[in-house]
Amino acid sequence: MIRISIRMGTIFIVRHGETDWNAQGRIQGHTDIGLSEQGAEQARRLSNRLASVPINAAYCSDLKRASETAKLALGERGVVLHETPLLREYHKGAFEGLTLTQIQAQFPDEYPKYLEKDLDYAPEGGETVRTVSTRMKGILGEIKARHLDETVLVVGHGGSLRAAMVSLLGMPLEGNWSFVFGNCALTIVDTYHDNAVLRLFNDKSHLDGLNG
């Protein structure tokens, strides 16, 4: 009898914990904002949930809100954390630091374009959905290939993680508008060399009872 060995990996995908700018509805993009105390507690709750999971490798955006979340989630594990700008959020250019209300007031001609599902639109100085999708396809492809039989933690950002999901699941780029990631919510994807299976999406049960 010939036995065929199928290699399977698992990626635990997490959006960073809450920041003060999240709570205020301000667009962060590449602006380097750290976690609020609420966000840090979310990450500690996530760490408790993952305590029994044998994580082999970890990757995160090099922005503080993501790296702080990853470090708290890993706790005392002896796992090397790979911080990379390739996992950063969209660069939102001139819109960073503003709320939607402020964007509408300060950029009345741009605001409707920002709300459209346009793969090639970017605020001045920012990135398009298409550009971020290419960036995320590259880094997630590397992570998947490098850890096909391991469990990996990936901590990133709400916008760019949508592009990560589109890439992993082989969806058209328009799928970027089909996902929403909550702060410190958990998503699990099983990966194979030619496929990926979504097992859990945006689960926040470990945050039950936490205010905010």
Phi and psi in degrees as a GROMACS rama.xvg file:
@    title "Ramachandran Plot"
@    xaxis  label "Phi"
@    yaxis  label "Psi"
@TYPE xy
-94.7156  124.498  ILE-2
-102.647  131.106  ARG-3
-102.344  119.817  ILE-4
-87.8491  123.354  SER-5
-105.092  117.731  ILE-6
-84.3264  131.397  ARG-7
-132.381  133.683  MET-8
-113.012  170.9  GLY-9
-135.686  130.945  THR-10
-112.332  121.082  ILE-11
-93.0959  112.023  PHE-12
-104.749  129.52  ILE-13
-135.858  132.769  VAL-14
-80.6525  146.133  ARG-15
-55.8884  161.007  HIS-16
-69.3163  171.556  GLY-17
-67.9137  146.211  GLU-18
-117.096  169.16  THR-19
-61.6701  -36.6045  ASP-20
-66.8438  -35.3288  TRP-21
-58.3626  -47.9906  ASN-22
-62.8192  -30.2996  ALA-23
-89.4614  -4.27617  GLN-24
74.9706  24.77  GLY-25
-92.0783  140.38  ARG-26
-75.5474  129.371  ILE-27
-99.3957  -49.7483  GLN-28
57.0726  -125.674  GLY-29
-88.7517  -2.2137  HIS-30
-63.7677  129.8  THR-31
-91.1735  86.8727  ASP-32
-102.902  132.481  ILE-33
-83.4295  174.035  GLY-34
-69.4355  146.642  LEU-35
-79.9284  172.862  SER-36
-61.9838  -34.8775  GLU-37
-60.5247  -44.7711  GLN-38
-65.5295  -38.3338  GLY-39
-64.7568  -39.8059  ALA-40
-66.4971  -38.0365  GLU-41
-58.1031  -43.6425  GLN-42
-66.6277  -36.8674  ALA-43
-66.8462  -37.5334  ARG-44
-63.1112  -40.7342  ARG-45
-62.3064  -41.3084  LEU-46
-58.4562  -42.3824  SER-47
-61.8085  -40.2413  ASN-48
-66.0606  -36.0584  ARG-49
-90.6263  4.7253  LEU-50
-55.7342  -34.6703  ALA-51
-95.8597  3.40615  SER-52
-88.0998  125.664  VAL-53
-79.1605  84.0958  PRO-54
-79.1342  127.382  ILE-55
-95.0264  -27.6353  ASN-56
-153.849  156.596  ALA-57
-143.047  140.432  ALA-58
-133.979  147.329  TYR-59
-153.112  161.853  CYS-60
-61.5965  150.075  SER-61
-82.8171  0.818024  ASP-62
-75.5659  144.491  LEU-63
-56.4904  -41.0671  LYS-64
-62.9095  -30.0826  ARG-65
-83.1244  -44.7148  ALA-66
-67.2512  -37.0078  SER-67
-64.6721  -40.9996  GLU-68
-61.9862  -46.5806  THR-69
-61.9486  -43.2995  ALA-70
-64.6185  -41.9932  LYS-71
-67.1237  -38.883  LEU-72
-66.4462  -36.7508  ALA-73
-74.0396  -27.4019  LEU-74
61.3697  -129.223  GLY-75
-92.5946  11.7894  GLU-76
-63.8223  146.183  ARG-77
-90.0261  51.4742  GLY-78
-105.142  129.376  VAL-79
-70.1537  130.079  VAL-80
-99.1926  118.15  LEU-81
-93.1501  110.259  HIS-82
-95.2254  130.463  GLU-83
-143.49  139.048  THR-84
-68.487  -14.4517  PRO-85
-67.6316  -19.1626  LEU-86
-98.0901  10.9826  LEU-87
-65.5701  162.676  ARG-88
-67.0246  167.112  GLU-89
-51.4737  140.169  TYR-90
-79.0379  120.215  HIS-91
-99.5992  11.2664  LYS-92
52.4667  -128.225  GLY-93
-64.7393  -14.8972  ALA-94
-86.2373  -10.2772  PHE-95
-65.7708  135.581  GLU-96
90.6351  -6.10544  GLY-97
-104.104  153.723  LEU-98
-87.9989  167.761  THR-99
-60.7068  -37.5649  LEU-100
-62.2642  -40.9178  THR-101
-69.4413  -37.426  GLN-102
-62.111  -44.8741  ILE-103
-60.8473  -37.8878  GLN-104
-76.7016  -39.7904  ALA-105
-88.6446  -24.4087  GLN-106
-131.724  63.3407  PHE-107
-60.7327  -30.9705  PRO-108
-78.8116  -29.0735  ASP-109
-85.1237  -28.1954  GLU-110
-55.1413  -47.7762  TYR-111
-62.1473  -35.0892  PRO-112
-65.7986  -36.2672  LYS-113
-64.3264  -30.4201  TYR-114
-85.8997  -13.4393  LEU-115
-74.8741  154.355  GLU-116
-87.4985  75.4024  LYS-117
-116.364  114.161  ASP-118
-63.8669  -21.5022  LEU-119
-113.024  11.7156  ASP-120
-90.3293  142.104  TYR-121
-146.825  141.89  ALA-122
-61.3011  161.207  PRO-123
-55.2663  124.17  GLU-124
83.1583  1.74104  GLY-125
-104.425  -171.698  GLY-126
-110.274  150.9  GLU-127
-88.1171  164.45  THR-128
-60.7179  -40.2341  VAL-129
-63.2194  -41.9759  ARG-130
-64.3964  -46.3598  THR-131
-65.6413  -37.0604  VAL-132
-61.5643  -40.1128  SER-133
-65.0078  -42.8653  THR-134
-61.5459  -45.8297  ARG-135
-71.4827  -35.232  MET-136
-60.0391  -40.2331  LYS-137
-64.5571  -52.0887  GLY-138
-71.442  -39.3112  ILE-139
-68.3569  -34.378  LEU-140
-62.6331  -40.4171  GLY-141
-65.4938  -45.2332  GLU-142
-62.7751  -45.5844  ILE-143
-60.0284  -48.3556  LYS-144
-65.8364  -34.0686  ALA-145
-75.8401  -22.0397  ARG-146
-132.497  48.7313  HIS-147
-67.6875  -17.3192  LEU-148
-126.619  29.1982  ASP-149
-129.95  168.908  GLU-150
-105.213  127.154  THR-151
-124.922  138.561  VAL-152
-99.9425  128.808  LEU-153
-124.376  119.972  VAL-154
-114.976  123.649  VAL-155
-143.798  -140.438  GLY-156
-129.399  153.955  HIS-157
-55.8825  -44.1655  GLY-158
-72.9133  -52.1135  GLY-159
-69.5547  -26.8442  SER-160
-68.4979  -25.349  LEU-161
-62.2877  -42.258  ARG-162
-66.035  -34.154  ALA-163
-62.5683  -42.8305  ALA-164
-64.2205  -42.7684  MET-165
-58.0813  -43.2856  VAL-166
-67.2421  -49.806  SER-167
-60.4157  -39.8141  LEU-168
-91.3255  1.72585  LEU-169
66.8834  34.4213  GLY-170
-90.0583  158.745  MET-171
-64.8191  157.229  PRO-172
-59.8896  -25.5408  LEU-173
-62.7141  -16.1507  GLU-174
-64.8823  -11.2969  GLY-175
-56.4424  -25.9159  ASN-176
-94.3633  12.3864  TRP-177
-105.48  1.55227  SER-178
-129.214  148.858  PHE-179
-135.174  129.263  VAL-180
-110.659  124.094  PHE-181
-83.051  158.621  GLY-182
-59.4816  123.803  ASN-183
63.1981  18.7579  CYS-184
-74.845  155.095  ALA-185
-110.604  129.81  LEU-186
-124.098  137.438  THR-187
-124.383  128.87  ILE-188
-126.449  125.664  VAL-189
-86.9391  133.46  ASP-190
-117.959  141.388  THR-191
-126.919  167.754  TYR-192
-62.1415  -27.135  HIS-193
-124.336  17.5512  ASP-194
-164.999  168.044  ASN-195
-148.505  144.502  ALA-196
-125.619  124.356  VAL-197
-78.2216  116.735  LEU-198
-101.716  -31.9276  ARG-199
-150.687  140.317  LEU-200
-132.769  128.378  PHE-201
52.2786  42.9885  ASN-202
-83.5953  127.453  ASP-203
-120.013  21.0552  LYS-204
-62.3399  -26.9552  SER-205
-73.0128  -9.32399  HIS-206
-100.318  3.71132  LEU-207
-56.5609  133.627  ASP-208
88.0078  -5.25699  GLY-209
-88.415  127.14  LEU-210
-64.1298  149.241  ASN-211
